[in-house]
Amino acid sequence: MDSEIELKLFLPAQLADLLVEVLNAYPGATPQATHLLINKYYDTPELVLRAQHMGLRVRKRDDYKEQTIKTAGKVVGGIHSRPEYNVEINANRPDLSLFPAEIWPQGFDLNTVNEQLECVFETNFTRRSWHIYIEQSLVEIAFDTGHVIAGDLQDPICELELELLAGDASALLLLATEIAKKVPMRLGKASKAQRGYLLAGKMHPQPLEDLQYIRLPTDKSLQNTLIALLETGLERWQLIESALIDSTDIDQQAMLWAQLRAAVRALRMTLNQFGILGQHVADWFEQLETKLDFISALEAHCLLLADDGNLLVKAPDAELLLEQIHQDMRANEYEQKLYQLWQQPEYGQLQLALVDLLLKTEKGQHQLVDYPELELFANHLQQDSWKRILELMPQQLDMNSLDYRSVAQALDESILVGVVYGELYLSAERESFRAPWQDLALGITTLNAYQCLRELSERAGVDINSWLENKESSLLFAMEHSRKSALKVKPYW
């Protein structure tokens, strides 16, 4: 048995030549032979192996054939750790009896499964490889370009795998970070096998569940809490990326982008709260936050168009305004935003830095903030967040539209603190306290939509000032009443 530890990264296909150039020139890199790998993945019609979290393939490289079975493993960030068993074969189809008997679960009907095996999909690609010594560790870099094939369907492969051959897993991240400075790339969660099962229609994408509160460790230690928060944030980030790739609905995309921004903000806040947010990582977070500025405009556009533009029913020249909104959306090219992000080197470097921080936390290499109990730590963070809100939105202040829009991020981050640590508190008090502030956040989204509409109407030469002021005044009256009432409610922590 081999235990495979590898870091998987995805990159845009147009950067393939640049990556090869960078790797060929990397100090101490030894190019290996280039091979065409033909891989057929097998399972039964009922997906018995998939149900056991096993992946079975036959790989052909030149005249050499090998069958491999990978058993259940773990993915942390983009680092995949999974046991695998390899056997050289002469036949064109696999024979499960050639693998060690102890890998099969109790009651596994080996002969029946063997007879029912069929090819579900293929992954055929060209692999270019390099061996690199770094920090007393030996890493193999494999760059794969080709396709996942299921029947008449194809999905392109353009990914980098860094496999630890000897030494410490930290070498994978160190090397990946050096490469990512020159070639933009991002963490890869989905394996080729997962992509094949998806393409063949044999499995469904992992659902992106609505995150009410984060599940915290039962021992409530600060170290394990930090691990849970980093794992959850990275996992959610990658799931949202996958959902954005698949989504063709602009309203769903707006929701997903808002969730991605929330995940990124929660990760930054967590590192800062635990005292491990370094300046380089903080700068990358700030750059990404700037790149995500378009989300407010996207949400505004979607809100204005919701229910066939119901918000504009009684507005002057509503049809002209709706056409102006559609033009503005096309000009913003929202469907290109994710691919534009992936071409920023800082995007992948930030993801890699987060995985590095996670691994160091697991090894106990961080000097964390000193708090005797998680509850006391959470209370302190909640109180700091509440103090910030009181300073920005005091009871005696009469807030206008600009005031509210200027505190949008602060309010969002305060709500996120409650998402992260809300599990520690009684639900009734927690929900009654949080509800009006969540409503205010939705109100700010509507105020952003009104501001967007004001700018669009001016460009179109349509006078809607009187109508818009009435709409805005009504909303502000309700928001002010809600805010001033909410400020009188006793905090739940």
LUMDRENMI-574462 format. One record per residue (C-alpha): residue number from 1; residue in one letter; y, x, z. Coordinates in nm, 2 decimals, always signed. Example, Ala and Ser with C-alpha at 12.3 -4.5 7.8 and 13.67 -1.06 7.14 Angstrom:
2
ATOM     k   r       py       px       pz
ATOM     1   a    -0.45    +1.23    +0.78
ATOM     2   s    -0.11    +1.37    +0.71
//
This chain:
493
ATOM     k   r       py       px       pz
ATOM     1   m    +0.00    +0.00    +0.00
ATOM     2   d    +0.35    +0.11    -0.08
ATOM     3   s    +0.65    -0.02    +0.11
ATOM     4   e    +0.94    -0.06    -0.14
ATOM     5   i    +1.29    -0.02    -0.01
ATOM     6   e    +1.55    -0.06    -0.28
ATOM     7   l    +1.91    -0.17    -0.34
ATOM     8   k    +1.97    -0.40    -0.63
ATOM     9   l    +2.30    -0.42    -0.81
ATOM    10   f    +2.42    -0.62    -1.11
ATOM    11   l    +2.69    -0.51    -1.36
ATOM    12   p    +2.85    -0.65    -1.68
ATOM    13   a    +2.65    -0.56    -1.99
ATOM    14   q    +2.96    -0.41    -2.16
ATOM    15   l    +2.96    -0.14    -1.89
ATOM    16   a    +2.61    -0.01    -1.97
ATOM    17   d    +2.72    +0.29    -2.17
ATOM    18   l    +2.97    +0.39    -1.90
ATOM    19   l    +2.70    +0.37    -1.63
ATOM    20   v    +2.47    +0.59    -1.83
ATOM    21   e    +2.75    +0.84    -1.88
ATOM    22   v    +2.83    +0.85    -1.51
ATOM    23   l    +2.47    +0.89    -1.40
ATOM    24   n    +2.41    +1.17    -1.66
ATOM    25   a    +2.71    +1.35    -1.52
ATOM    26   y    +2.63    +1.29    -1.15
ATOM    27   p    +2.59    +1.62    -0.96
ATOM    28   g    +2.22    +1.70    -0.91
ATOM    29   a    +2.10    +1.41    -1.12
ATOM    30   t    +1.77    +1.47    -1.30
ATOM    31   p    +1.71    +1.23    -1.59
ATOM    32   q    +1.36    +1.10    -1.62
ATOM    33   a    +1.18    +0.96    -1.92
ATOM    34   t    +1.30    +0.63    -2.08
ATOM    35   h    +1.04    +0.36    -2.11
ATOM    36   l    +1.00    +0.01    -2.25
ATOM    37   l    +0.83    -0.20    -1.98
ATOM    38   i    +0.65    -0.52    -2.07
ATOM    39   n    +0.59    -0.73    -1.76
ATOM    40   k    +0.39    -1.05    -1.74
ATOM    41   y    +0.40    -1.25    -1.42
ATOM    42   y    +0.10    -1.47    -1.33
ATOM    43   d    +0.04    -1.76    -1.10
ATOM    44   t    -0.17    -2.08    -1.10
ATOM    45   p    -0.03    -2.41    -1.24
ATOM    46   e    +0.02    -2.52    -0.87
ATOM    47   l    +0.20    -2.19    -0.79
ATOM    48   v    -0.04    -2.09    -0.52
ATOM    49   l    +0.08    -1.73    -0.51
ATOM    50   r    +0.45    -1.84    -0.50
ATOM    51   a    +0.36    -2.06    -0.20
ATOM    52   q    +0.23    -1.75    -0.02
ATOM    53   h    +0.56    -1.56    -0.10
ATOM    54   m    +0.36    -1.33    -0.33
ATOM    55   g    +0.45    -1.21    -0.68
ATOM    56   l    +0.19    -1.09    -0.92
ATOM    57   r    +0.26    -0.90    -1.24
ATOM    58   v    +0.09    -0.69    -1.51
ATOM    59   r    +0.31    -0.41    -1.63
ATOM    60   k    +0.25    -0.22    -1.96
ATOM    61   r    +0.42    +0.11    -2.02
ATOM    62   d    +0.31    +0.29    -2.33
ATOM    63   d    -0.07    +0.30    -2.30
ATOM    64   y    -0.07    +0.26    -1.92
ATOM    65   k    -0.13    -0.08    -1.76
ATOM    66   e    -0.10    -0.17    -1.39
ATOM    67   q    -0.13    -0.48    -1.19
ATOM    68   t    +0.10    -0.52    -0.89
ATOM    69   i    +0.12    -0.78    -0.61
ATOM    70   k    +0.43    -0.79    -0.39
ATOM    71   t    +0.40    -0.97    -0.05
ATOM    72   a    +0.67    -1.14    +0.17
ATOM    73   g    +0.96    -0.91    +0.24
ATOM    74   k    +1.32    -0.92    +0.35
ATOM    75   v    +1.66    -0.90    +0.17
ATOM    76   v    +1.95    -0.78    +0.38
ATOM    77   g    +2.27    -0.79    +0.17
ATOM    78   g    +2.14    -0.63    -0.15
ATOM    79   i    +1.87    -0.42    +0.01
ATOM    80   h    +1.52    -0.54    -0.07
ATOM    81   s    +1.23    -0.43    +0.15
ATOM    82   r    +0.89    -0.55    +0.04
ATOM    83   p    +0.53    -0.43    +0.06
ATOM    84   e    +0.35    -0.39    -0.27
ATOM    85   y    +0.00    -0.30    -0.39
ATOM    86   n    -0.06    -0.13    -0.73
ATOM    87   v    -0.39    -0.09    -0.92
ATOM    88   e    -0.44    +0.06    -1.26
ATOM    89   i    -0.63    -0.17    -1.50
ATOM    90   n    -0.76    -0.17    -1.86
ATOM    91   a    -0.77    -0.55    -1.91
ATOM    92   n    -0.47    -0.76    -2.03
ATOM    93   r    -0.49    -1.00    -1.74
ATOM    94   p    -0.50    -0.93    -1.36
ATOM    95   d    -0.80    -0.94    -1.13
ATOM    96   l    -0.71    -1.03    -0.78
ATOM    97   s    -1.04    -0.89    -0.64
ATOM    98   l    -0.91    -0.54    -0.72
ATOM    99   f    -0.65    -0.57    -0.44
ATOM   100   p    -0.74    -0.50    -0.07
ATOM   101   a    -0.92    -0.80    +0.08
ATOM   102   e    -0.70    -0.80    +0.40
ATOM   103   i    -0.38    -0.90    +0.21
ATOM   104   w    -0.51    -1.25    +0.15
ATOM   105   p    -0.44    -1.53    +0.41
ATOM   106   q    -0.73    -1.69    +0.59
ATOM   107   g    -0.91    -1.95    +0.38
ATOM   108   f    -0.76    -1.82    +0.05
ATOM   109   d    -1.00    -1.91    -0.23
ATOM   110   l    -0.98    -1.59    -0.43
ATOM   111   n    -1.22    -1.67    -0.70
ATOM   112   t    -1.07    -2.01    -0.78
ATOM   113   v    -0.72    -1.87    -0.79
ATOM   114   n    -0.83    -1.58    -1.01
ATOM   115   e    -0.98    -1.82    -1.27
ATOM   116   q    -0.66    -2.04    -1.27
ATOM   117   l    -0.41    -1.75    -1.33
ATOM   118   e    -0.18    -1.80    -1.62
ATOM   119   c    +0.13    -1.62    -1.75
ATOM   120   v    +0.44    -1.81    -1.62
ATOM   121   f    +0.71    -1.58    -1.76
ATOM   122   e    +0.78    -1.23    -1.88
ATOM   123   t    +1.05    -0.96    -1.80
ATOM   124   n    +1.08    -0.71    -2.08
ATOM   125   f    +1.33    -0.43    -2.05
ATOM   126   t    +1.41    -0.07    -2.12
ATOM   127   r    +1.42    +0.14    -1.81
ATOM   128   r    +1.63    +0.46    -1.78
ATOM   129   s    +1.57    +0.66    -1.47
ATOM   130   w    +1.73    +0.94    -1.27
ATOM   131   h    +1.62    +1.13    -0.95
ATOM   132   i    +1.90    +1.23    -0.72
ATOM   133   y    +1.89    +1.42    -0.39
ATOM   134   i    +2.16    +1.31    -0.15
ATOM   135   e    +2.19    +1.36    +0.23
ATOM   136   q    +1.83    +1.51    +0.25
ATOM   137   s    +1.70    +1.19    +0.08
ATOM   138   l    +1.54    +1.14    -0.26
ATOM   139   v    +1.66    +0.84    -0.45
ATOM   140   e    +1.53    +0.71    -0.78
ATOM   141   i    +1.79    +0.52    -0.99
ATOM   142   a    +1.65    +0.28    -1.25
ATOM   143   f    +1.88    +0.11    -1.50
ATOM   144   d    +1.71    -0.19    -1.66
ATOM   145   t    +1.84    -0.37    -1.97
ATOM   146   g    +1.65    -0.65    -2.14
ATOM   147   h    +1.55    -1.01    -2.09
ATOM   148   v    +1.37    -1.25    -1.87
ATOM   149   i    +1.16    -1.48    -2.10
ATOM   150   a    +1.01    -1.82    -2.03
ATOM   151   g    +0.89    -2.00    -2.34
ATOM   152   d    +1.19    -2.03    -2.57
ATOM   153   l    +1.44    -1.95    -2.30
ATOM   154   q    +1.59    -1.61    -2.23
ATOM   155   d    +1.82    -1.47    -1.96
ATOM   156   p    +1.97    -1.12    -2.00
ATOM   157   i    +1.88    -0.83    -1.76
ATOM   158   c    +2.14    -0.57    -1.68
ATOM   159   e    +2.08    -0.43    -1.33
ATOM   160   l    +2.06    -0.11    -1.13
ATOM   161   e    +1.79    -0.05    -0.88
ATOM   162   l    +1.82    +0.24    -0.63
ATOM   163   e    +1.48    +0.30    -0.46
ATOM   164   l    +1.43    +0.53    -0.16
ATOM   165   l    +1.15    +0.77    -0.24
ATOM   166   a    +1.20    +0.99    +0.07
ATOM   167   g    +1.45    +1.00    +0.35
ATOM   168   d    +1.68    +0.74    +0.51
ATOM   169   a    +1.79    +0.41    +0.36
ATOM   170   s    +2.15    +0.49    +0.43
ATOM   171   a    +2.13    +0.72    +0.13
ATOM   172   l    +2.10    +0.42    -0.10
ATOM   173   l    +2.44    +0.29    +0.01
ATOM   174   l    +2.60    +0.62    +0.00
ATOM   175   l    +2.49    +0.68    -0.36
ATOM   176   a    +2.57    +0.33    -0.47
ATOM   177   t    +2.92    +0.35    -0.33
ATOM   178   e    +2.99    +0.67    -0.52
ATOM   179   i    +2.87    +0.51    -0.84
ATOM   180   a    +3.06    +0.19    -0.78
ATOM   181   k    +3.39    +0.38    -0.76
ATOM   182   k    +3.35    +0.45    -1.13
ATOM   183   v    +3.15    +0.15    -1.26
ATOM   184   p    +3.22    -0.20    -1.13
ATOM   185   m    +2.91    -0.37    -0.99
ATOM   186   r    +2.80    -0.62    -0.73
ATOM   187   l    +2.52    -0.69    -0.49
ATOM   188   g    +2.21    -0.84    -0.65
ATOM   189   k    +2.01    -1.09    -0.44
ATOM   190   a    +1.78    -1.25    -0.70
ATOM   191   s    +1.48    -1.04    -0.81
ATOM   192   k    +1.35    -1.05    -1.17
ATOM   193   a    +1.06    -1.26    -1.05
ATOM   194   q    +1.29    -1.52    -0.88
ATOM   195   r    +1.49    -1.54    -1.20
ATOM   196   g    +1.18    -1.59    -1.40
ATOM   197   y    +1.05    -1.87    -1.19
ATOM   198   l    +1.39    -2.04    -1.21
ATOM   199   l    +1.41    -2.00    -1.59
ATOM   200   a    +1.05    -2.14    -1.62
ATOM   201   g    +1.15    -2.44    -1.42
ATOM   202   k    +0.89    -2.35    -1.15
ATOM   203   m    +1.14    -2.33    -0.86
ATOM   204   h    +1.49    -2.46    -0.78
ATOM   205   p    +1.79    -2.25    -0.69
ATOM   206   q    +1.83    -2.19    -0.31
ATOM   207   p    +2.05    -2.48    -0.20
ATOM   208   l    +2.40    -2.40    -0.07
ATOM   209   e    +2.41    -2.61    +0.25
ATOM   210   d    +2.73    -2.73    +0.40
ATOM   211   l    +2.81    -2.48    +0.68
ATOM   212   q    +2.93    -2.68    +0.98
ATOM   213   y    +2.86    -2.41    +1.23
ATOM   214   i    +2.69    -2.07    +1.22
ATOM   215   r    +2.36    -2.04    +1.40
ATOM   216   l    +2.40    -1.77    +1.67
ATOM   217   p    +2.12    -1.56    +1.83
ATOM   218   t    +1.95    -1.71    +2.13
ATOM   219   d    +2.00    -1.39    +2.34
ATOM   220   k    +2.38    -1.42    +2.28
ATOM   221   s    +2.42    -1.04    +2.27
ATOM   222   l    +2.73    -0.91    +2.09
ATOM   223   q    +2.53    -0.68    +1.87
ATOM   224   n    +2.29    -0.95    +1.75
ATOM   225   t    +2.58    -1.19    +1.71
ATOM   226   l    +2.76    -0.95    +1.48
ATOM   227   i    +2.43    -0.90    +1.29
ATOM   228   a    +2.39    -1.27    +1.25
ATOM   229   l    +2.75    -1.32    +1.13
ATOM   230   l    +2.74    -1.04    +0.88
ATOM   231   e    +2.40    -1.15    +0.74
ATOM   232   t    +2.52    -1.51    +0.71
ATOM   233   g    +2.85    -1.41    +0.55
ATOM   234   l    +2.68    -1.18    +0.29
ATOM   235   e    +2.41    -1.43    +0.22
ATOM   236   r    +2.66    -1.71    +0.17
ATOM   237   w    +2.88    -1.50    -0.05
ATOM   238   q    +2.59    -1.43    -0.29
ATOM   239   l    +2.47    -1.79    -0.29
ATOM   240   i    +2.82    -1.91    -0.38
ATOM   241   e    +2.83    -1.66    -0.66
ATOM   242   s    +2.50    -1.80    -0.80
ATOM   243   a    +2.63    -2.15    -0.77
ATOM   244   l    +2.95    -2.07    -0.95
ATOM   245   i    +2.75    -1.91    -1.24
ATOM   246   d    +2.55    -2.23    -1.28
ATOM   247   s    +2.83    -2.48    -1.23
ATOM   248   t    +3.00    -2.65    -1.52
ATOM   249   d    +3.19    -2.90    -1.31
ATOM   250   i    +3.55    -2.80    -1.24
ATOM   251   d    +3.57    -3.00    -0.92
ATOM   252   q    +3.25    -2.84    -0.79
ATOM   253   q    +3.39    -2.50    -0.89
ATOM   254   a    +3.70    -2.56    -0.69
ATOM   255   m    +3.49    -2.65    -0.38
ATOM   256   l    +3.28    -2.34    -0.43
ATOM   257   w    +3.58    -2.11    -0.47
ATOM   258   a    +3.72    -2.24    -0.14
ATOM   259   q    +3.39    -2.18    +0.03
ATOM   260   l    +3.37    -1.82    -0.11
ATOM   261   r    +3.73    -1.75    +0.02
ATOM   262   a    +3.62    -1.89    +0.36
ATOM   263   a    +3.32    -1.66    +0.37
ATOM   264   v    +3.53    -1.36    +0.28
ATOM   265   r    +3.79    -1.45    +0.54
ATOM   266   a    +3.52    -1.50    +0.81
ATOM   267   l    +3.37    -1.16    +0.73
ATOM   268   r    +3.71    -0.99    +0.76
ATOM   269   m    +3.80    -1.17    +1.08
ATOM   270   t    +3.46    -1.09    +1.23
ATOM   271   l    +3.49    -0.71    +1.16
ATOM   272   n    +3.84    -0.72    +1.31
ATOM   273   q    +3.73    -0.92    +1.62
ATOM   274   f    +3.45    -0.67    +1.69
ATOM   275   g    +3.68    -0.37    +1.64
ATOM   276   i    +3.50    -0.22    +1.34
ATOM   277   l    +3.75    -0.31    +1.05
ATOM   278   g    +3.84    +0.03    +0.90
ATOM   279   q    +4.16    +0.07    +0.69
ATOM   280   h    +3.97    +0.12    +0.36
ATOM   281   v    +3.77    -0.20    +0.41
ATOM   282   a    +4.08    -0.39    +0.53
ATOM   283   d    +4.26    -0.28    +0.21
ATOM   284   w    +3.97    -0.41    -0.01
ATOM   285   f    +3.98    -0.74    +0.18
ATOM   286   e    +4.35    -0.77    +0.11
ATOM   287   q    +4.31    -0.69    -0.26
ATOM   288   l    +4.04    -0.96    -0.28
ATOM   289   e    +4.25    -1.21    -0.10
ATOM   290   t    +4.52    -1.15    -0.35
ATOM   291   k    +4.28    -1.20    -0.64
ATOM   292   l    +4.18    -1.53    -0.49
ATOM   293   d    +4.53    -1.67    -0.49
ATOM   294   f    +4.45    -1.89    -0.79
ATOM   295   i    +4.23    -2.11    -0.57
ATOM   296   s    +4.52    -2.31    -0.43
ATOM   297   a    +4.64    -2.39    -0.79
ATOM   298   l    +4.28    -2.48    -0.89
ATOM   299   e    +4.25    -2.72    -0.59
ATOM   300   a    +4.59    -2.87    -0.68
ATOM   301   h    +4.49    -2.93    -1.04
ATOM   302   c    +4.16    -3.09    -0.94
ATOM   303   l    +4.33    -3.32    -0.69
ATOM   304   l    +4.59    -3.43    -0.94
ATOM   305   l    +4.32    -3.52    -1.19
ATOM   306   a    +4.08    -3.68    -0.94
ATOM   307   d    +3.98    -4.04    -1.01
ATOM   308   d    +4.13    -4.03    -1.36
ATOM   309   g    +4.47    -3.91    -1.23
ATOM   310   n    +4.49    -4.19    -0.97
ATOM   311   l    +4.75    -3.99    -0.77
ATOM   312   l    +4.99    -4.03    -1.06
ATOM   313   v    +4.94    -4.40    -1.14
ATOM   314   k    +5.30    -4.50    -1.07
ATOM   315   a    +5.46    -4.17    -1.16
ATOM   316   p    +5.71    -4.17    -1.45
ATOM   317   d    +5.56    -4.04    -1.77
ATOM   318   a    +5.22    -4.01    -1.61
ATOM   319   e    +5.03    -3.95    -1.94
ATOM   320   l    +5.26    -3.67    -2.03
ATOM   321   l    +5.22    -3.51    -1.68
ATOM   322   l    +4.84    -3.54    -1.71
ATOM   323   e    +4.84    -3.36    -2.04
ATOM   324   q    +5.06    -3.09    -1.89
ATOM   325   i    +4.81    -3.05    -1.61
ATOM   326   h    +4.52    -3.01    -1.85
ATOM   327   q    +4.73    -2.75    -2.05
ATOM   328   d    +4.80    -2.56    -1.73
ATOM   329   m    +4.43    -2.55    -1.64
ATOM   330   r    +4.33    -2.42    -1.98
ATOM   331   a    +4.60    -2.15    -1.95
ATOM   332   n    +4.47    -2.04    -1.61
ATOM   333   e    +4.12    -1.99    -1.76
ATOM   334   y    +3.94    -2.07    -1.43
ATOM   335   e    +3.60    -2.03    -1.59
ATOM   336   q    +3.68    -1.65    -1.64
ATOM   337   k    +3.78    -1.58    -1.28
ATOM   338   l    +3.44    -1.48    -1.15
ATOM   339   y    +3.38    -1.24    -1.43
ATOM   340   q    +3.72    -1.09    -1.39
ATOM   341   l    +3.65    -1.03    -1.02
ATOM   342   w    +3.32    -0.86    -1.11
ATOM   343   q    +3.51    -0.61    -1.32
ATOM   344   q    +3.72    -0.49    -1.02
ATOM   345   p    +3.56    -0.18    -0.86
ATOM   346   e    +3.69    -0.29    -0.52
ATOM   347   y    +3.48    -0.61    -0.53
ATOM   348   g    +3.15    -0.43    -0.53
ATOM   349   q    +3.27    -0.15    -0.30
ATOM   350   l    +3.36    -0.41    -0.04
ATOM   351   q    +3.02    -0.57    -0.06
ATOM   352   l    +2.85    -0.24    -0.02
ATOM   353   a    +3.07    -0.15    +0.27
ATOM   354   l    +2.97    -0.47    +0.44
ATOM   355   v    +2.60    -0.39    +0.39
ATOM   356   d    +2.66    -0.04    +0.53
ATOM   357   l    +2.83    -0.19    +0.84
ATOM   358   l    +2.54    -0.43    +0.88
ATOM   359   l    +2.28    -0.16    +0.87
ATOM   360   k    +2.47    +0.05    +1.12
ATOM   361   t    +2.50    -0.24    +1.35
ATOM   362   e    +2.13    -0.29    +1.34
ATOM   363   k    +2.08    +0.07    +1.44
ATOM   364   g    +2.33    +0.04    +1.72
ATOM   365   q    +2.57    +0.29    +1.57
ATOM   366   h    +2.89    +0.10    +1.65
ATOM   367   q    +3.10    +0.11    +1.96
ATOM   368   l    +3.17    -0.27    +1.99
ATOM   369   v    +3.43    -0.45    +2.19
ATOM   370   d    +3.33    -0.46    +2.56
ATOM   371   y    +3.27    -0.82    +2.68
ATOM   372   p    +3.00    -0.91    +2.94
ATOM   373   e    +2.92    -1.25    +2.78
ATOM   374   l    +2.94    -1.40    +2.43
ATOM   375   e    +3.10    -1.72    +2.57
ATOM   376   l    +3.38    -1.52    +2.73
ATOM   377   f    +3.43    -1.33    +2.40
ATOM   378   a    +3.44    -1.66    +2.20
ATOM   379   n    +3.68    -1.82    +2.45
ATOM   380   h    +3.91    -1.52    +2.41
ATOM   381   l    +3.90    -1.54    +2.03
ATOM   382   q    +3.96    -1.92    +2.03
ATOM   383   q    +4.26    -1.87    +2.27
ATOM   384   d    +4.41    -1.60    +2.05
ATOM   385   s    +4.37    -1.82    +1.75
ATOM   386   w    +4.53    -2.12    +1.93
ATOM   387   k    +4.82    -1.91    +2.05
ATOM   388   r    +4.89    -1.81    +1.69
ATOM   389   i    +4.90    -2.18    +1.59
ATOM   390   l    +5.13    -2.27    +1.88
ATOM   391   e    +5.37    -1.99    +1.77
ATOM   392   l    +5.37    -2.10    +1.40
ATOM   393   m    +5.36    -2.48    +1.46
ATOM   394   p    +5.54    -2.54    +1.79
ATOM   395   q    +5.58    -2.90    +1.93
ATOM   396   q    +5.96    -2.89    +1.90
ATOM   397   l    +5.96    -2.79    +1.53
ATOM   398   d    +6.00    -3.06    +1.26
ATOM   399   m    +5.79    -2.91    +0.98
ATOM   400   n    +5.87    -2.97    +0.61
ATOM   401   s    +5.65    -2.91    +0.30
ATOM   402   l    +5.73    -2.54    +0.28
ATOM   403   d    +5.66    -2.49    +0.65
ATOM   404   y    +5.32    -2.64    +0.62
ATOM   405   r    +5.23    -2.45    +0.30
ATOM   406   s    +5.33    -2.12    +0.46
ATOM   407   v    +5.09    -2.16    +0.75
ATOM   408   a    +4.79    -2.27    +0.53
ATOM   409   q    +4.60    -1.94    +0.57
ATOM   410   a    +4.66    -1.92    +0.95
ATOM   411   l    +4.54    -2.27    +1.00
ATOM   412   d    +4.23    -2.20    +0.78
ATOM   413   e    +4.15    -1.89    +0.98
ATOM   414   s    +4.19    -2.08    +1.31
ATOM   415   i    +3.95    -2.35    +1.19
ATOM   416   l    +3.70    -2.07    +1.08
ATOM   417   v    +3.70    -1.93    +1.43
ATOM   418   g    +3.57    -2.27    +1.54
ATOM   419   v    +3.30    -2.26    +1.27
ATOM   420   v    +3.18    -1.92    +1.38
ATOM   421   y    +3.15    -1.99    +1.75
ATOM   422   g    +3.15    -2.37    +1.76
ATOM   423   e    +2.78    -2.38    +1.84
ATOM   424   l    +2.86    -2.26    +2.19
ATOM   425   y    +3.05    -2.57    +2.29
ATOM   426   l    +2.98    -2.94    +2.36
ATOM   427   s    +3.00    -3.13    +2.04
ATOM   428   a    +3.21    -3.43    +2.16
ATOM   429   e    +3.51    -3.23    +2.29
ATOM   430   r    +3.48    -2.98    +2.01
ATOM   431   e    +3.49    -3.24    +1.73
ATOM   432   s    +3.77    -3.45    +1.87
ATOM   433   f    +3.99    -3.14    +1.90
ATOM   434   r    +3.91    -3.00    +1.56
ATOM   435   a    +3.93    -3.32    +1.35
ATOM   436   p    +4.31    -3.36    +1.33
ATOM   437   w    +4.35    -2.99    +1.24
ATOM   438   q    +4.10    -3.03    +0.96
ATOM   439   d    +4.29    -3.33    +0.84
ATOM   440   l    +4.61    -3.12    +0.84
ATOM   441   a    +4.44    -2.86    +0.62
ATOM   442   l    +4.36    -3.14    +0.37
ATOM   443   g    +4.72    -3.26    +0.39
ATOM   444   i    +4.84    -2.91    +0.30
ATOM   445   t    +4.62    -2.91    -0.01
ATOM   446   t    +4.79    -3.24    -0.11
ATOM   447   l    +5.13    -3.08    -0.05
ATOM   448   n    +5.03    -2.79    -0.27
ATOM   449   a    +4.94    -3.05    -0.54
ATOM   450   y    +5.28    -3.21    -0.51
ATOM   451   q    +5.45    -2.87    -0.54
ATOM   452   c    +5.24    -2.79    -0.85
ATOM   453   l    +5.34    -3.13    -1.00
ATOM   454   r    +5.70    -3.06    -0.93
ATOM   455   e    +5.69    -2.73    -1.12
ATOM   456   l    +5.49    -2.89    -1.41
ATOM   457   s    +5.73    -3.18    -1.44
ATOM   458   e    +6.03    -2.94    -1.46
ATOM   459   r    +5.86    -2.75    -1.74
ATOM   460   a    +5.79    -3.08    -1.92
ATOM   461   g    +6.14    -3.20    -1.87
ATOM   462   v    +6.02    -3.51    -1.68
ATOM   463   d    +6.23    -3.63    -1.38
ATOM   464   i    +6.00    -3.74    -1.10
ATOM   465   n    +6.20    -3.62    -0.81
ATOM   466   s    +6.26    -3.96    -0.65
ATOM   467   w    +5.90    -4.07    -0.69
ATOM   468   l    +5.77    -3.73    -0.56
ATOM   469   e    +6.01    -3.72    -0.26
ATOM   470   n    +5.88    -4.06    -0.15
ATOM   471   k    +5.51    -3.95    -0.18
ATOM   472   e    +5.58    -3.63    +0.00
ATOM   473   s    +5.79    -3.79    +0.28
ATOM   474   s    +5.51    -4.04    +0.35
ATOM   475   l    +5.25    -3.77    +0.38
ATOM   476   l    +5.47    -3.55    +0.59
ATOM   477   f    +5.54    -3.83    +0.83
ATOM   478   a    +5.17    -3.88    +0.88
ATOM   479   m    +5.10    -3.51    +0.92
ATOM   480   e    +5.38    -3.46    +1.17
ATOM   481   h    +5.25    -3.75    +1.38
ATOM   482   s    +4.90    -3.61    +1.37
ATOM   483   r    +5.01    -3.25    +1.45
ATOM   484   k    +5.23    -3.34    +1.75
ATOM   485   s    +4.95    -3.56    +1.89
ATOM   486   a    +4.69    -3.28    +1.83
ATOM   487   l    +4.91    -3.03    +2.01
ATOM   488   k    +4.88    -3.24    +2.33
ATOM   489   v    +4.50    -3.24    +2.33
ATOM   490   k    +4.33    -3.00    +2.58
ATOM   491   p    +4.14    -2.72    +2.40
ATOM   492   y    +3.76    -2.75    +2.43
ATOM   493   w    +3.69    -2.38    +2.53
//
